[in-house]
């Protein structure tokens, strides 16, 4: 494993990390989750990503139980949560958002579910139009000063919103955002490469990027049809299928097919190749992997080798195929 600083912080996170989105508490239970976390840890992964909204908090409970069962040393790993959507099945107004109250309550809930005394990373899962950024910055600063959070950041915020949060924090001598968690892959590049570009030097912003495989499109498994047991084929994941393959995403599948064809021509597995491409960006602190089987996770970890061994000419062909 290789390790990278989280932006300008001193925290060294594994270049490849592991997340619980969609899988933990939904697709797989505690036994499968234990095997996955154990395999990730054994291969050097030291950052585990989660959120209050994942399986309505069940993903955090599963991850907390697994980490405790494996007896991972608390000073050896980082764990995250995210706040915005709430963990209740049908959250009432105070049970969601980025108000001072919900930010505090959600943090306490995540600590209990994850079975830890503090969160290493705490993300504002999306912007909250009903709460001022200033209120959220103060709430996050309070949690840091209380020792319940070490670093806070954002997920899918605009550059302008991140900059405003940093400005407020600096003006009041508060802890500002250290990291952003955006989607980043060969089919979704603009925000990380263009919109956030000034923020890396300006704020020392780190990134914990998600969906390196474009929700599976870049693996090639959806080239012909959607398998019933695949993530996009699950009965209760119609929202994800619409997000990935809907009208607004026209052309993504065609580009993914071109990428799969190129990977086959090169004799390389498409999934680790796509992940390796993400790793080549120096502004990516860590790429969050998702997996439902250990063999799937182990294959994706091969991206570390591909990132160093694939020649620049090949990367140019990869980008041309997906542009």
C-alpha positions as CSV (number, residue, x, y, z in Angstrom):
1,X,0.0,0.0,0.0
2,X,1.0,3.6,-0.5
3,X,0.0,6.5,1.7
4,X,-0.8,10.1,0.9
5,X,-1.3,13.2,3.0
6,X,-4.9,14.3,3.3
7,X,-4.4,17.6,1.6
8,X,-2.3,19.9,3.8
9,X,-3.1,18.0,7.0
10,X,-0.6,15.6,8.6
11,X,-2.9,12.6,8.3
12,X,-1.5,9.8,6.1
13,X,-4.3,7.9,4.5
14,X,-4.0,4.8,2.3
15,X,-4.1,5.7,-1.4
16,X,-6.9,3.1,-1.7
17,X,-9.5,3.1,1.1
18,X,-12.7,1.1,1.7
19,X,-16.3,2.3,1.9
20,X,-19.7,0.9,3.1
21,X,-22.0,2.7,0.7
22,X,-24.9,0.4,-0.6
23,X,-23.2,-2.9,0.5
24,X,-23.0,-2.9,4.3
25,X,-26.3,-3.5,5.9
26,X,-28.0,-4.1,2.5
27,X,-26.2,-6.5,0.2
28,X,-24.0,-8.1,2.8
29,X,-24.2,-9.0,6.5
30,X,-21.7,-9.0,9.3
31,X,-19.8,-12.1,8.2
32,X,-19.2,-10.8,4.6
33,X,-18.4,-7.3,6.0
34,X,-15.9,-8.8,8.4
35,X,-14.0,-10.6,5.6
36,X,-13.9,-7.5,3.5
37,X,-12.6,-5.2,6.3
38,X,-10.0,-7.9,7.3
39,X,-8.8,-8.2,3.8
40,X,-8.6,-4.4,3.3
41,X,-6.7,-4.0,6.6
42,X,-4.3,-6.9,5.8
43,X,-3.4,-5.1,2.5
44,X,-2.7,-1.8,4.2
45,X,-6.0,0.0,3.9
46,X,-6.2,2.4,6.9
47,X,-9.3,4.6,6.1
48,X,-12.9,3.2,6.3
49,X,-15.7,5.5,5.0
50,X,-19.3,5.6,6.1
51,X,-22.3,7.9,6.6
52,X,-25.4,8.2,8.8
53,X,-27.6,7.7,5.7
54,X,-26.1,4.4,4.5
55,X,-28.7,1.8,5.2
56,X,-30.3,4.2,7.7
57,X,-27.3,3.8,10.1
58,X,-27.1,0.0,9.8
59,X,-23.9,0.3,7.7
60,X,-22.2,2.1,10.5
61,X,-23.4,-0.5,13.0
62,X,-22.0,-3.3,10.9
63,X,-18.7,-1.6,10.4
64,X,-18.4,-0.7,14.1
65,X,-19.1,-4.3,15.1
66,X,-16.6,-5.7,12.6
67,X,-13.8,-3.3,13.5
68,X,-14.3,-4.1,17.2
69,X,-14.4,-7.8,16.5
70,X,-11.2,-7.6,14.5
71,X,-9.6,-5.6,17.3
72,X,-8.1,-3.1,14.9
73,X,-5.8,-0.7,16.8
74,X,-7.6,2.6,17.1
75,X,-4.4,4.6,16.5
76,X,-3.8,2.7,13.2
77,X,-7.0,3.5,11.2
78,X,-9.3,6.4,10.4
79,X,-13.1,6.2,10.2
80,X,-15.5,8.7,8.8
81,X,-19.2,9.6,8.9
82,X,-21.3,12.1,7.0
83,X,-24.2,14.2,8.1
84,X,-27.1,15.7,6.2
85,X,-29.8,13.1,5.2
86,X,-30.4,11.6,8.6
87,X,-30.5,8.0,9.7
88,X,-34.2,7.7,10.4
89,X,-36.4,5.9,7.8
90,X,-38.5,9.0,7.4
91,X,-36.6,11.8,9.1
92,X,-38.5,14.7,10.7
93,X,-37.1,18.2,10.2
94,X,-34.7,18.2,13.1
95,X,-33.4,14.7,12.2
96,X,-31.7,15.9,9.0
97,X,-29.8,18.8,7.6
98,X,-26.7,20.8,8.8
99,X,-28.2,22.7,11.7
100,X,-26.1,22.9,14.8
101,X,-28.5,20.5,16.5
102,X,-28.5,17.8,13.8
103,X,-24.7,18.0,13.3
104,X,-24.2,17.4,17.0
105,X,-26.9,14.7,17.3
106,X,-25.7,12.9,14.1
107,X,-22.1,12.9,15.4
108,X,-23.2,11.3,18.7
109,X,-25.2,8.7,16.8
110,X,-22.3,7.9,14.5
111,X,-19.9,7.5,17.5
112,X,-22.3,5.0,19.1
113,X,-22.9,3.0,15.9
114,X,-19.2,2.9,14.9
115,X,-18.2,2.2,18.5
116,X,-15.5,4.8,18.6
117,X,-14.7,7.8,20.9
118,X,-14.1,10.2,18.0
119,X,-14.5,10.5,14.2
120,X,-11.3,11.0,12.3
121,X,-13.2,12.6,9.4
122,X,-16.7,14.1,9.4
123,X,-18.3,15.3,6.1
124,X,-21.2,17.5,5.4
125,X,-22.8,15.1,2.9
126,X,-24.4,17.7,0.7
127,X,-25.0,21.5,1.1
128,X,-28.1,22.4,3.2
129,X,-30.2,25.2,1.6
130,X,-32.0,25.6,4.9
131,X,-29.0,26.3,7.1
132,X,-26.4,29.0,6.8
133,X,-22.8,27.9,6.1
134,X,-21.7,29.9,9.1
135,X,-23.9,27.9,11.5
136,X,-22.5,24.7,10.1
137,X,-18.9,25.9,10.4
138,X,-19.4,26.8,14.0
139,X,-21.0,23.4,14.7
140,X,-18.1,21.5,13.2
141,X,-15.6,23.7,15.1
142,X,-17.3,22.9,18.3
143,X,-17.1,19.1,17.7
144,X,-13.4,19.4,17.0
145,X,-12.7,21.4,20.1
146,X,-14.7,18.8,22.1
147,X,-12.4,16.1,20.7
148,X,-15.3,14.3,19.0
149,X,-14.0,15.0,15.4
150,X,-10.5,15.5,14.2
151,X,-11.0,16.9,10.7
152,X,-14.2,18.0,8.9
153,X,-15.0,18.5,5.3
154,X,-17.7,18.5,2.6
155,X,-19.1,16.1,0.0
156,X,-20.3,17.4,-3.4
157,X,-20.2,21.1,-2.4
158,X,-19.5,23.7,-5.0
159,X,-16.1,25.4,-4.9
160,X,-17.8,28.7,-4.0
161,X,-19.5,27.0,-1.0
162,X,-16.2,25.5,0.2
163,X,-14.4,28.8,-0.2
164,X,-17.1,30.5,1.8
165,X,-16.8,28.0,4.6
166,X,-13.1,28.5,4.7
167,X,-13.5,32.2,4.7
168,X,-15.9,32.2,7.7
169,X,-13.6,29.8,9.6
170,X,-10.5,32.0,9.0
171,X,-12.4,35.2,10.0
172,X,-13.5,33.7,13.3
173,X,-10.3,31.7,14.0
174,X,-12.3,28.4,13.6
175,X,-11.3,25.1,12.1
176,X,-12.2,25.1,8.4
177,X,-12.8,22.3,6.0
178,X,-9.8,20.1,5.3
179,X,-11.2,17.8,2.6
180,X,-14.0,17.2,0.0
181,X,-15.5,13.9,-1.1
182,X,-16.5,14.2,-4.7
183,X,-17.3,11.6,-7.4
184,X,-14.3,11.1,-9.6
185,X,-13.8,8.6,-12.5
186,X,-13.1,8.5,-16.2
187,X,-16.7,9.4,-16.9
188,X,-17.0,12.2,-14.3
189,X,-14.0,14.5,-14.2
190,X,-14.9,18.1,-14.4
191,X,-15.5,19.0,-10.7
192,X,-12.2,17.5,-9.4
193,X,-10.0,18.6,-12.3
194,X,-11.5,22.0,-13.1
195,X,-13.9,23.4,-10.5
196,X,-11.8,22.5,-7.5
197,X,-8.4,23.2,-9.1
198,X,-7.8,26.6,-7.4
199,X,-8.7,25.1,-4.0
200,X,-5.8,22.6,-3.7
201,X,-3.2,25.3,-3.3
202,X,-5.5,28.0,-1.9
203,X,-6.9,25.9,0.9
204,X,-4.7,22.8,1.0
205,X,-7.9,20.8,0.2
206,X,-7.6,17.0,0.2
207,X,-10.0,14.7,-1.6
208,X,-11.5,11.3,-0.7
209,X,-13.0,10.4,-4.1
210,X,-15.9,8.0,-4.6
211,X,-17.2,5.9,-7.5
212,X,-14.0,5.2,-9.3
213,X,-15.8,2.7,-11.5
214,X,-18.7,4.9,-12.3
215,X,-21.1,2.7,-10.3
216,X,-19.8,-0.4,-12.1
217,X,-20.0,1.0,-15.7
218,X,-16.3,0.8,-16.1
219,X,-16.1,-2.8,-15.1
220,X,-17.8,-3.8,-18.3
221,X,-20.5,-5.9,-16.6
222,X,-23.3,-3.6,-17.9
223,X,-22.1,-3.6,-21.5
224,X,-24.8,-5.9,-22.7
225,X,-27.5,-6.0,-20.0
226,X,-28.0,-5.3,-16.3
227,X,-27.5,-8.6,-14.3
228,X,-30.2,-9.1,-11.6
229,X,-27.7,-9.5,-8.8
230,X,-25.6,-6.5,-9.8
231,X,-25.9,-3.2,-7.9
232,X,-27.9,-1.5,-10.7
233,X,-30.2,-4.5,-11.0
234,X,-31.3,-4.6,-7.4
235,X,-35.0,-4.0,-7.0
236,X,-34.7,-1.2,-4.5
237,X,-31.9,0.6,-6.4
238,X,-33.9,2.0,-9.3
239,X,-32.8,5.5,-8.2
240,X,-29.2,4.5,-8.8
241,X,-29.9,3.1,-12.2
242,X,-31.7,6.3,-13.2
243,X,-28.7,8.3,-11.9
244,X,-26.2,6.3,-13.8
245,X,-28.1,5.4,-17.0
246,X,-30.8,8.0,-17.1
247,X,-31.4,10.5,-19.9
248,X,-29.1,13.0,-18.2
249,X,-26.3,10.5,-18.5
250,X,-26.7,9.8,-22.2
251,X,-23.5,8.5,-23.8
252,X,-21.9,7.2,-20.6
253,X,-22.5,3.6,-21.4
254,X,-21.1,4.0,-24.9
255,X,-17.9,5.5,-23.5
256,X,-17.7,2.7,-20.9
257,X,-18.0,0.1,-23.7
258,X,-15.1,1.8,-25.5
259,X,-13.0,1.7,-22.4
260,X,-13.8,-2.0,-21.9
261,X,-12.8,-2.8,-25.4
262,X,-9.5,-1.0,-25.0
263,X,-8.8,-2.8,-21.7
264,X,-9.4,-6.1,-23.5
265,X,-7.1,-5.1,-26.3
266,X,-4.4,-4.3,-23.8
267,X,-5.0,-7.5,-21.9
268,X,-5.7,-5.6,-18.6
269,X,-8.6,-6.0,-16.2
270,X,-10.9,-2.9,-16.7
271,X,-11.7,-2.3,-13.0
272,X,-8.2,-1.9,-11.6
273,X,-7.2,0.0,-14.7
274,X,-10.0,2.6,-14.1
275,X,-9.0,2.9,-10.5
276,X,-5.4,3.2,-11.3
277,X,-6.3,6.2,-13.6
278,X,-7.8,7.9,-10.6
279,X,-4.7,7.3,-8.5
280,X,-2.6,9.2,-11.1
281,X,-4.1,12.5,-10.1
282,X,-1.9,14.0,-7.4
283,X,-4.8,15.9,-5.9
284,X,-6.6,12.7,-5.0
285,X,-5.7,11.8,-1.4
286,X,-7.5,8.5,-1.5
287,X,-9.8,6.5,-3.8
288,X,-12.6,4.9,-1.9
289,X,-13.3,1.3,-3.1
290,X,-16.6,-0.5,-2.7
291,X,-16.9,-4.3,-2.9
292,X,-19.3,-7.1,-1.9
293,X,-16.8,-9.9,-2.3
294,X,-13.2,-10.3,-1.1
295,X,-12.0,-11.5,-4.5
296,X,-13.5,-8.3,-6.0
297,X,-11.6,-6.2,-3.5
298,X,-8.3,-8.0,-4.1
299,X,-8.6,-7.5,-7.8
300,X,-9.3,-3.8,-7.4
301,X,-6.2,-3.4,-5.2
302,X,-4.1,-4.3,-8.2
303,X,-4.7,-0.7,-9.3
304,X,-1.6,0.2,-7.2
305,X,0.7,-1.8,-9.5
306,X,-1.0,-0.6,-12.7
307,X,-0.7,3.0,-11.7
308,X,3.1,2.6,-11.7
309,X,3.6,0.3,-14.6
310,X,1.2,1.4,-17.3
311,X,2.9,3.7,-19.8
312,X,1.9,7.3,-20.5
313,X,1.0,6.5,-24.1
314,X,-1.6,3.9,-22.8
315,X,-3.1,6.5,-20.4
316,X,-3.6,8.8,-23.3
317,X,-5.5,6.1,-25.2
318,X,-7.6,5.5,-22.1
319,X,-8.6,9.1,-21.9
320,X,-9.3,9.3,-25.6
321,X,-11.6,6.3,-25.4
322,X,-13.7,7.9,-22.6
323,X,-13.7,11.5,-23.7
